[in-house]
Amino acid sequence: MIHVASDTGDDVFVRVATAGEWRKTIDHLLETYRTIDFGWAEAIALATDALSPRLVQVRVRWSLQDRARQPLYEFDALYTLARHTETFRITAIAHNEIPQYRRYLGKAGRGKREEGSAERGTGKA
């Protein structure tokens, strides 16, 4: 299971996703990125905080670019990782991508059709 907290720009939506639900969320994310000609994601800032040897929080500032390497938008994400065995796994994600995506759509002159795709990770489609 993974906890996802999404800032929608108007509210914060929190949900718990099973592995199957999470896979659908990732598939939806990839489809959303295809609609904006996504090509690259680059971590432009990274900070970690080890709470214990088995719990770590990571803050990443992501820069998304299109296939021509032109900037699309940036957003922040916080990841909580837990180590149950030798491998760390993401147990929680918090992000502010949805308002950034919507802002990009507005600047790019795209319609409401794509905006609904921004609801990924919120359970809204």
mmCIF file of the C-alpha atoms, coordinates in Angstrom:
data_MODEL
# 
_entry.id   MODEL 
# 
loop_
_atom_site.group_PDB 
_atom_site.id 
_atom_site.type_symbol 
_atom_site.label_atom_id 
_atom_site.label_alt_id 
_atom_site.label_comp_id 
_atom_site.label_asym_id 
_atom_site.label_entity_id 
_atom_site.label_seq_id 
_atom_site.pdbx_PDB_ins_code 
_atom_site.Cartn_x 
_atom_site.Cartn_y 
_atom_site.Cartn_z 
_atom_site.occupancy 
_atom_site.B_iso_or_equiv 
_atom_site.pdbx_formal_charge 
_atom_site.auth_seq_id 
_atom_site.auth_comp_id 
_atom_site.auth_asym_id 
_atom_site.auth_atom_id 
_atom_site.pdbx_PDB_model_num 
ATOM 1   C CA . MET A 1 1   ? 0.000   0.000  0.000   1.00 0.00 ? 1   MET A CA 1 
ATOM 2   C CA . ILE A 1 2   ? 1.053   3.569  -0.631  1.00 0.00 ? 2   ILE A CA 1 
ATOM 3   C CA . HIS A 1 3   ? -0.382  6.792  0.772   1.00 0.00 ? 3   HIS A CA 1 
ATOM 4   C CA . VAL A 1 4   ? -0.711  9.599  -1.780  1.00 0.00 ? 4   VAL A CA 1 
ATOM 5   C CA . ALA A 1 5   ? -1.419  13.218 -0.854  1.00 0.00 ? 5   ALA A CA 1 
ATOM 6   C CA . SER A 1 6   ? -2.128  15.420 -3.873  1.00 0.00 ? 6   SER A CA 1 
ATOM 7   C CA . ASP A 1 7   ? -2.450  19.209 -3.696  1.00 0.00 ? 7   ASP A CA 1 
ATOM 8   C CA . THR A 1 8   ? -5.046  19.920 -6.371  1.00 0.00 ? 8   THR A CA 1 
ATOM 9   C CA . GLY A 1 9   ? -4.696  23.684 -6.085  1.00 0.00 ? 9   GLY A CA 1 
ATOM 10  C CA . ASP A 1 10  ? -8.111  23.921 -4.453  1.00 0.00 ? 10  ASP A CA 1 
ATOM 11  C CA . ASP A 1 11  ? -7.812  21.209 -1.824  1.00 0.00 ? 11  ASP A CA 1 
ATOM 12  C CA . VAL A 1 12  ? -5.649  18.306 -0.731  1.00 0.00 ? 12  VAL A CA 1 
ATOM 13  C CA . PHE A 1 13  ? -6.792  14.835 -1.688  1.00 0.00 ? 13  PHE A CA 1 
ATOM 14  C CA . VAL A 1 14  ? -5.408  11.896 0.307   1.00 0.00 ? 14  VAL A CA 1 
ATOM 15  C CA . ARG A 1 15  ? -5.863  8.272  -0.563  1.00 0.00 ? 15  ARG A CA 1 
ATOM 16  C CA . VAL A 1 16  ? -4.351  4.887  0.129   1.00 0.00 ? 16  VAL A CA 1 
ATOM 17  C CA . ALA A 1 17  ? -3.592  2.854  -2.976  1.00 0.00 ? 17  ALA A CA 1 
ATOM 18  C CA . THR A 1 18  ? -3.111  -0.877 -3.274  1.00 0.00 ? 18  THR A CA 1 
ATOM 19  C CA . ALA A 1 19  ? -0.471  -2.200 -5.660  1.00 0.00 ? 19  ALA A CA 1 
ATOM 20  C CA . GLY A 1 20  ? -3.083  -2.628 -8.408  1.00 0.00 ? 20  GLY A CA 1 
ATOM 21  C CA . GLU A 1 21  ? -4.507  0.851  -7.896  1.00 0.00 ? 21  GLU A CA 1 
ATOM 22  C CA . TRP A 1 22  ? -1.001  2.318  -7.874  1.00 0.00 ? 22  TRP A CA 1 
ATOM 23  C CA . ARG A 1 23  ? -0.212  0.623  -11.194 1.00 0.00 ? 23  ARG A CA 1 
ATOM 24  C CA . LYS A 1 24  ? -3.347  2.216  -12.695 1.00 0.00 ? 24  LYS A CA 1 
ATOM 25  C CA . THR A 1 25  ? -2.249  5.598  -11.327 1.00 0.00 ? 25  THR A CA 1 
ATOM 26  C CA . ILE A 1 26  ? 1.170   5.218  -12.959 1.00 0.00 ? 26  ILE A CA 1 
ATOM 27  C CA . ASP A 1 27  ? -0.454  4.183  -16.265 1.00 0.00 ? 27  ASP A CA 1 
ATOM 28  C CA . HIS A 1 28  ? -2.692  7.255  -16.064 1.00 0.00 ? 28  HIS A CA 1 
ATOM 29  C CA . LEU A 1 29  ? 0.327   9.455  -15.279 1.00 0.00 ? 29  LEU A CA 1 
ATOM 30  C CA . LEU A 1 30  ? 2.131   8.167  -18.376 1.00 0.00 ? 30  LEU A CA 1 
ATOM 31  C CA . GLU A 1 31  ? -0.934  8.837  -20.537 1.00 0.00 ? 31  GLU A CA 1 
ATOM 32  C CA . THR A 1 32  ? -1.213  12.344 -19.084 1.00 0.00 ? 32  THR A CA 1 
ATOM 33  C CA . TYR A 1 33  ? 2.442   12.980 -19.887 1.00 0.00 ? 33  TYR A CA 1 
ATOM 34  C CA . ARG A 1 34  ? 1.925   11.763 -23.450 1.00 0.00 ? 34  ARG A CA 1 
ATOM 35  C CA . THR A 1 35  ? -0.760  14.425 -23.970 1.00 0.00 ? 35  THR A CA 1 
ATOM 36  C CA . ILE A 1 36  ? 1.766   17.184 -23.195 1.00 0.00 ? 36  ILE A CA 1 
ATOM 37  C CA . ASP A 1 37  ? 4.613   15.699 -25.282 1.00 0.00 ? 37  ASP A CA 1 
ATOM 38  C CA . PHE A 1 38  ? 6.615   14.801 -22.168 1.00 0.00 ? 38  PHE A CA 1 
ATOM 39  C CA . GLY A 1 39  ? 10.135  13.638 -22.891 1.00 0.00 ? 39  GLY A CA 1 
ATOM 40  C CA . TRP A 1 40  ? 12.311  14.030 -19.780 1.00 0.00 ? 40  TRP A CA 1 
ATOM 41  C CA . ALA A 1 41  ? 12.164  14.416 -16.032 1.00 0.00 ? 41  ALA A CA 1 
ATOM 42  C CA . GLU A 1 42  ? 15.161  15.715 -14.162 1.00 0.00 ? 42  GLU A CA 1 
ATOM 43  C CA . ALA A 1 43  ? 15.642  15.948 -10.416 1.00 0.00 ? 43  ALA A CA 1 
ATOM 44  C CA . ILE A 1 44  ? 17.024  19.482 -10.050 1.00 0.00 ? 44  ILE A CA 1 
ATOM 45  C CA . ALA A 1 45  ? 17.110  19.533 -6.240  1.00 0.00 ? 45  ALA A CA 1 
ATOM 46  C CA . LEU A 1 46  ? 17.276  16.733 -3.708  1.00 0.00 ? 46  LEU A CA 1 
ATOM 47  C CA . ALA A 1 47  ? 17.309  16.655 0.077   1.00 0.00 ? 47  ALA A CA 1 
ATOM 48  C CA . THR A 1 48  ? 17.140  13.701 2.439   1.00 0.00 ? 48  THR A CA 1 
ATOM 49  C CA . ASP A 1 49  ? 16.407  13.317 6.108   1.00 0.00 ? 49  ASP A CA 1 
ATOM 50  C CA . ALA A 1 50  ? 17.099  9.976  7.773   1.00 0.00 ? 50  ALA A CA 1 
ATOM 51  C CA . LEU A 1 51  ? 14.628  9.555  10.604  1.00 0.00 ? 51  LEU A CA 1 
ATOM 52  C CA . SER A 1 52  ? 16.183  6.207  11.488  1.00 0.00 ? 52  SER A CA 1 
ATOM 53  C CA . PRO A 1 53  ? 18.195  3.511  9.688   1.00 0.00 ? 53  PRO A CA 1 
ATOM 54  C CA . ARG A 1 54  ? 14.877  2.192  8.319   1.00 0.00 ? 54  ARG A CA 1 
ATOM 55  C CA . LEU A 1 55  ? 12.927  5.431  7.657   1.00 0.00 ? 55  LEU A CA 1 
ATOM 56  C CA . VAL A 1 56  ? 13.988  8.196  5.263   1.00 0.00 ? 56  VAL A CA 1 
ATOM 57  C CA . GLN A 1 57  ? 12.229  11.199 3.807   1.00 0.00 ? 57  GLN A CA 1 
ATOM 58  C CA . VAL A 1 58  ? 13.316  12.562 0.438   1.00 0.00 ? 58  VAL A CA 1 
ATOM 59  C CA . ARG A 1 59  ? 12.327  15.901 -1.081  1.00 0.00 ? 59  ARG A CA 1 
ATOM 60  C CA . VAL A 1 60  ? 12.766  16.230 -4.850  1.00 0.00 ? 60  VAL A CA 1 
ATOM 61  C CA . ARG A 1 61  ? 12.243  19.248 -7.109  1.00 0.00 ? 61  ARG A CA 1 
ATOM 62  C CA . TRP A 1 62  ? 11.362  17.822 -10.535 1.00 0.00 ? 62  TRP A CA 1 
ATOM 63  C CA . SER A 1 63  ? 11.777  19.610 -13.862 1.00 0.00 ? 63  SER A CA 1 
ATOM 64  C CA . LEU A 1 64  ? 9.668   18.180 -16.682 1.00 0.00 ? 64  LEU A CA 1 
ATOM 65  C CA . GLN A 1 65  ? 10.670  18.814 -20.284 1.00 0.00 ? 65  GLN A CA 1 
ATOM 66  C CA . ASP A 1 66  ? 9.147   17.953 -23.627 1.00 0.00 ? 66  ASP A CA 1 
ATOM 67  C CA . ARG A 1 67  ? 10.811  15.734 -26.228 1.00 0.00 ? 67  ARG A CA 1 
ATOM 68  C CA . ALA A 1 68  ? 12.712  18.745 -27.615 1.00 0.00 ? 68  ALA A CA 1 
ATOM 69  C CA . ARG A 1 69  ? 14.076  19.363 -24.082 1.00 0.00 ? 69  ARG A CA 1 
ATOM 70  C CA . GLN A 1 70  ? 11.983  22.521 -23.683 1.00 0.00 ? 70  GLN A CA 1 
ATOM 71  C CA . PRO A 1 71  ? 10.705  23.125 -20.133 1.00 0.00 ? 71  PRO A CA 1 
ATOM 72  C CA . LEU A 1 72  ? 7.125   22.157 -19.353 1.00 0.00 ? 72  LEU A CA 1 
ATOM 73  C CA . TYR A 1 73  ? 6.898   22.843 -15.608 1.00 0.00 ? 73  TYR A CA 1 
ATOM 74  C CA . GLU A 1 74  ? 8.480   22.079 -12.238 1.00 0.00 ? 74  GLU A CA 1 
ATOM 75  C CA . PHE A 1 75  ? 6.969   20.596 -9.100  1.00 0.00 ? 75  PHE A CA 1 
ATOM 76  C CA . ASP A 1 76  ? 7.958   19.306 -5.673  1.00 0.00 ? 76  ASP A CA 1 
ATOM 77  C CA . ALA A 1 77  ? 7.442   15.850 -4.235  1.00 0.00 ? 77  ALA A CA 1 
ATOM 78  C CA . LEU A 1 78  ? 8.114   14.363 -0.810  1.00 0.00 ? 78  LEU A CA 1 
ATOM 79  C CA . TYR A 1 79  ? 8.704   10.632 -0.532  1.00 0.00 ? 79  TYR A CA 1 
ATOM 80  C CA . THR A 1 80  ? 8.717   8.570  2.655   1.00 0.00 ? 80  THR A CA 1 
ATOM 81  C CA . LEU A 1 81  ? 10.767  5.418  2.273   1.00 0.00 ? 81  LEU A CA 1 
ATOM 82  C CA . ALA A 1 82  ? 10.777  2.461  4.653   1.00 0.00 ? 82  ALA A CA 1 
ATOM 83  C CA . ARG A 1 83  ? 13.181  -0.470 4.722   1.00 0.00 ? 83  ARG A CA 1 
ATOM 84  C CA . HIS A 1 84  ? 11.542  -3.716 5.789   1.00 0.00 ? 84  HIS A CA 1 
ATOM 85  C CA . THR A 1 85  ? 14.318  -5.889 4.352   1.00 0.00 ? 85  THR A CA 1 
ATOM 86  C CA . GLU A 1 86  ? 17.452  -4.709 2.521   1.00 0.00 ? 86  GLU A CA 1 
ATOM 87  C CA . THR A 1 87  ? 15.368  -2.677 0.072   1.00 0.00 ? 87  THR A CA 1 
ATOM 88  C CA . PHE A 1 88  ? 13.749  0.690  0.708   1.00 0.00 ? 88  PHE A CA 1 
ATOM 89  C CA . ARG A 1 89  ? 10.200  1.046  -0.584  1.00 0.00 ? 89  ARG A CA 1 
ATOM 90  C CA . ILE A 1 90  ? 8.129   4.189  -1.054  1.00 0.00 ? 90  ILE A CA 1 
ATOM 91  C CA . THR A 1 91  ? 5.309   4.157  1.487   1.00 0.00 ? 91  THR A CA 1 
ATOM 92  C CA . ALA A 1 92  ? 3.990   7.705  1.031   1.00 0.00 ? 92  ALA A CA 1 
ATOM 93  C CA . ILE A 1 93  ? 4.096   10.482 -1.546  1.00 0.00 ? 93  ILE A CA 1 
ATOM 94  C CA . ALA A 1 94  ? 3.010   14.107 -1.245  1.00 0.00 ? 94  ALA A CA 1 
ATOM 95  C CA . HIS A 1 95  ? 3.202   16.392 -4.290  1.00 0.00 ? 95  HIS A CA 1 
ATOM 96  C CA . ASN A 1 96  ? 2.084   19.707 -5.741  1.00 0.00 ? 96  ASN A CA 1 
ATOM 97  C CA . GLU A 1 97  ? 2.169   18.706 -9.414  1.00 0.00 ? 97  GLU A CA 1 
ATOM 98  C CA . ILE A 1 98  ? -1.510  19.161 -10.282 1.00 0.00 ? 98  ILE A CA 1 
ATOM 99  C CA . PRO A 1 99  ? -1.582  22.978 -10.003 1.00 0.00 ? 99  PRO A CA 1 
ATOM 100 C CA . GLN A 1 100 ? 1.671   23.176 -11.994 1.00 0.00 ? 100 GLN A CA 1 
ATOM 101 C CA . TYR A 1 101 ? 0.224   20.931 -14.705 1.00 0.00 ? 101 TYR A CA 1 
ATOM 102 C CA . ARG A 1 102 ? -2.949  23.028 -14.869 1.00 0.00 ? 102 ARG A CA 1 
ATOM 103 C CA . ARG A 1 103 ? -0.912  26.233 -15.089 1.00 0.00 ? 103 ARG A CA 1 
ATOM 104 C CA . TYR A 1 104 ? 1.061   24.718 -17.975 1.00 0.00 ? 104 TYR A CA 1 
ATOM 105 C CA . LEU A 1 105 ? -2.161  23.740 -19.769 1.00 0.00 ? 105 LEU A CA 1 
ATOM 106 C CA . GLY A 1 106 ? -3.451  27.292 -19.390 1.00 0.00 ? 106 GLY A CA 1 
ATOM 107 C CA . LYS A 1 107 ? -0.258  28.783 -20.816 1.00 0.00 ? 107 LYS A CA 1 
ATOM 108 C CA . ALA A 1 108 ? -0.168  26.240 -23.627 1.00 0.00 ? 108 ALA A CA 1 
ATOM 109 C CA . GLY A 1 109 ? -3.789  27.065 -24.524 1.00 0.00 ? 109 GLY A CA 1 
ATOM 110 C CA . ARG A 1 110 ? -5.009  23.535 -24.002 1.00 0.00 ? 110 ARG A CA 1 
ATOM 111 C CA . GLY A 1 111 ? -8.631  22.801 -23.173 1.00 0.00 ? 111 GLY A CA 1 
ATOM 112 C CA . LYS A 1 112 ? -10.557 21.126 -20.399 1.00 0.00 ? 112 LYS A CA 1 
ATOM 113 C CA . ARG A 1 113 ? -10.075 17.686 -21.964 1.00 0.00 ? 113 ARG A CA 1 
ATOM 114 C CA . GLU A 1 114 ? -6.461  17.467 -20.802 1.00 0.00 ? 114 GLU A CA 1 
ATOM 115 C CA . GLU A 1 115 ? -7.153  19.177 -17.502 1.00 0.00 ? 115 GLU A CA 1 
ATOM 116 C CA . GLY A 1 116 ? -9.133  16.170 -16.298 1.00 0.00 ? 116 GLY A CA 1 
ATOM 117 C CA . SER A 1 117 ? -5.995  14.131 -16.769 1.00 0.00 ? 117 SER A CA 1 
ATOM 118 C CA . ALA A 1 118 ? -4.332  16.217 -14.081 1.00 0.00 ? 118 ALA A CA 1 
ATOM 119 C CA . GLU A 1 119 ? -6.440  14.466 -11.491 1.00 0.00 ? 119 GLU A CA 1 
ATOM 120 C CA . ARG A 1 120 ? -4.158  11.434 -11.525 1.00 0.00 ? 120 ARG A CA 1 
ATOM 121 C CA . GLY A 1 121 ? -3.208  10.318 -8.095  1.00 0.00 ? 121 GLY A CA 1 
ATOM 122 C CA . THR A 1 122 ? -6.465  11.693 -6.745  1.00 0.00 ? 122 THR A CA 1 
ATOM 123 C CA . GLY A 1 123 ? -8.821  8.979  -7.864  1.00 0.00 ? 123 GLY A CA 1 
ATOM 124 C CA . LYS A 1 124 ? -10.625 11.499 -10.092 1.00 0.00 ? 124 LYS A CA 1 
ATOM 125 C CA . ALA A 1 125 ? -10.510 11.044 -13.861 1.00 0.00 ? 125 ALA A CA 1 
# 
